[in-house]
Amino acid sequence: MHTLFEGVASHHLQALLEYLIKDKKSFTLAQLNTILRTHKYSNSETKPSPINKDNDGSFHIKQTASQMMTLVRLFPFLCGNVEVENDKHWDCYLILLAICDMACSFDVQESDPTKFGWMVQVYLESFVTLYSPQFSVTPKMHYLVHLPKQMTLFGPLRHHWCMRFESKNAQIKSFVTRCFRNVPLSVAIRHQQYLSYHLYTPPERHSSNFLYGGDQVSGDSQQFDHYREGIEKLLDIPNNSLFGIRCKFVIINGIEYKPGYVIRIKPTEPSYDFDYGLIDAILMYEGHKIFLTTILEIKKFHKSLCAFEVSPTHNVKYVLYGSLYCHGVVHIHTKSGNLYIIEKN
């Protein structure tokens, strides 16, 4: 986290902005900040702070790690219609994106550390060629060289980053408000009280599950007359009155699903690994969580954006939560009127 997003990515983006704004004059800083402010971000993306200029004219990129993750991944969509074909500066940035994706991956294959090391080598050589001596290689950029070995020894890099520890800081700071003596003792006592409160259950509601509080559902009860045929076919139930909950959102195992998000579902064509389904509605019927989705057609992959261009089809599909290709959501971003999906990791 500190090495990649608060170090390498910030340093590289500063150099790239010097090229795009001052040399190439593709856009202005004011235009970029306007897009940063008005872009529609998903709930899982942290809105970046505005970018300022230092007294020496360099760009000051002061972001948190989560803001930097969003800024780096969405930068191709935030910088306007920049001409990037056959641009070595943009190709170097795409290599950094690939490094970030592999570093954030939840699983790794046996060959991934070798690939990661090769990408780091190509990236550093390209960066030095394009930006040195104005932007030199920093110590954190050197630390990238050691990440392949770390991946080999300990597995996916995101499993031993300190993002969760950093997010705990805000909670711990709130425990010691107006505390001026023996801060460690105050933190320890307040934190144990906090855990005890959340683990406590009355005797009549005894539970042995202290790690997961259950799924969260928000919605209204209603007749499913409009969805009757699809639900009956999906669940293979007789034709009767269907009454359930149409959900505004559901949170399952910490992942939020809501209309407008995209899920990966089992493919209708055997040539694909999975289909993208745009969630139109989420239904709860007798404990079953059902997604009403519109299948999205993948038109092509845009290398310059690292994203798939998609378009809605007329194919509607009912999908059970338990039959998803994989759990989790992706989000649709727009550029020049087209729809794109950024596939994570």
HUMO-V818341 format. One line per field, one symbol per residue. phi: phi as a letter, one per 30 degrees, with the letter a starting at -180 (. if undefined). psi: psi as a letter, one per 20 degrees, with the letter a starting at -180 (. if undefined). A space follows every 10 residues. Layout:
phi = ???
psi = ???
//
This chain:
phi = .ddddcbddd dddddddedd cdddhdacdd dddddedcdd cdddccdddd cccdddjddc ccbddddded dddceeccci dddbdhcddd dddddddddd dddcddbbcd ddeddddddd dddddddddd cdcdbddded dddedcdedd dddbjedddb dcdddddded dddddcdhcc bheedddddd dddddddddd bdedbdbccc cbdjdcbblb dadcddcedd ddddchcddb dcbacccdab cbhicccaej dcccbdddcd dcdaccbddc abccbhidcc ccbcdcddda ccddchbcdb bdccdcbcbd edcddadjbb bcbcahiccb ccddh
psi = ghgghjfggg gghghhhggh ggghlhrrhg gghgghhiqo qrhjpppqqq prprhjirpo nnqrghhhgg gghihhiija mpojpkohgh hhhhghghgg ghhjqiqqrh ighggghghg gggggggghh iqigorprhh hhhhhihghh gghibphiik rkghghhigg ghhhhkpkpi plgggggggh hhhgggghip qqhilpqioi hpirqpppaq prplhhjggg ghhgilqroa pppbpophqq opkipppqpi rprprqqhpi iqhrqpppoh qpqoolipop poqppppogr pohhilqppr qqajoppppq gijqgqqrqr qpqqpkiqpq popp.
//
